[in-house]
Amino acid sequence: MAGYVIALDQGTTSSRCILFDRQGTPRSAAQKEFRQIYPKPGWVEHDPMELWSSQLSVMLEAMGKIGARYSDIAAIGITNQRETTVVWDKQTGQPVYNAIVWQCRRTAEAIEHLKQSPMGETIRAKTGLIPDAYFSGSKLAWILDHVEGARDRAERGELLFGTVDSWLIWNLTHGEVHVTDCTNASRTMLFDIHRTCWDQEILDYFRIPRAMLPQVRPSSCIYGYTSPDVTGGKIPIAGAAGDQQAALFGQCCFAPGDVKNTYGTGCFLLMHTGEKAVRSQHGLLTTIAATAGTRTQYALEGSVFVAGAAVQWLRDEMRMVHTSAQTEAACQAVPDTGGVYVVPAFAGLGAPYWNPYARGTIVGVSRGTSKEHMIRATVESMAYQVYDLLEAMEQDSGLELRALKVDGGASANDFLMQFQADLLHAELRRPRCIESTALGAACLAGIAAGWWRDEEEVRQNWQTSQRFIPNMDQSRRQELIRGWKRAVRCALAWTQDP
């Protein structure tokens, strides 16, 4: 009887594979980094063949570590960097160009033109997204416009498009299956999230042939089987979801009002809103949530541009700490920040402010300000930015936060987690298995393959490692929040003429 479910976690800088047992415990893992390609300032690419070869190699390595054969694997689930765009030849499987990564800004000018046209509002209404170079649609159009012969070949039905999940599934099945799941489709800027289909009006605007696009399937279903040439035998590929939606599922956020936050280089905060697609009035994104059922469910998503990256700034540029882990002790060495606030708007401010011209600001500095005050203010800035997003989500959705589930590297910082709980005046729950993204992909696949019965059985496996209960005086909490809002106004004022 099969003993494991595989999660393939294809990220922005590395490919990973984790084998989970029936209790949702990681049993084997492997990881491999790959090249980041920067052809011009603001341009970011990956070699699609390197994405595929690195993902295949770590899967075989992780299986080999524990002697697992294909017959020991119940299913494969895939989670991936979202929005990254691949175009390849339908017959040969050869990419026609490098993958254009979600971070790439080469289409920013075209998007600004789009925003000024009626299509900007059409895209917002249909896709739930704010038009941006971040998403796949304009990247795909760029490839068709700039790779010699690509548009003619696409119109003849010779080329295929996919986000990274589609590219991996196509290769795992040796070209037999061209699919994506609804969560990845919802991040392309080409997909109507209300009718759950590719939108012809948007395709016409970008001049994208529909024949290029993958079939859209639920996040939890059997898409096909691996080719024996690839894995030695047939393994069902039974789950796929974009990384943040996979993490939402892995954190067992299945009901309206359930919220998770991933503390990474940036932060990704997602709130489940059930079968209601909530349109944000605060610049949040409306997106499709991964589910094990067939009914479409939705989430609100907000991003903090600079979270863990601010700690990296302290370490690498300011040289205030040697390692990120040292920040926790520095934070606890002082009773507070001494009135200092750091607004890490290194790349502007996202939701709910949406000002790309704001810049990093430090306020409240006095003669008594120490290095520890600066470190603590920088760490606290992560919690303040999450507070801003969650406040916007509650106002948009009408749902009140019950508890926040956390994951990502900075969630290991107990000081930050307690401060976040105090600021939100809500309980934080850090899971025993911090691999929420990979676990979500594994659970989606395991349910579809019948390895786990349903979401409730998955929920029973989820365990809290530590709870953080708010204990800050309410007047002190309000005082700190007012100070943060003033600091943000200073960062925004930088953009204004004197």
ABEGO torsion letter per residue (X at the ends): XBABBBBBBBBAABBBBBBBBAAGBBABBBBBBBBBBBABBGBBBBBAAAAAAAAAAAAAAAAAAAGBBAAABABBBBBBBBGBBBBBBAAAGBBABBBBBAABAAAAAAAAAAAABAAAAAAAAAAGBBBBAABAAAAAAAAAAABBGAAAAAAAGABBBBBAAAAAAAAAAGGABBBBBAAAAAAAGABBAAAGBBBAAAAAAAGBBAAABBBBBBABBBAEBBBAAAAGBBBBBABBBBAAAAAAAAAGBABBGBBBBBBBABBBBBBBAEABBBBBAAGBBBBBBBBABABBBBBBBBBBABBAAAAAAAAAAAGABABAAAAAAAAAABABAGGBBBBBBAAEBBOAAGBAABBBBBBGBBAABBAAAAAAAAAAAAAAAAAAAAAAAAAAAGBBBABBBBBEAAAABAAAAAAAAAAAGBBBBBBABABAAAAAAAAAAAAAAGABABAAAAAAABBBABBBBBABBAAAAAAAAAAAAAAAAAAAAAABBX
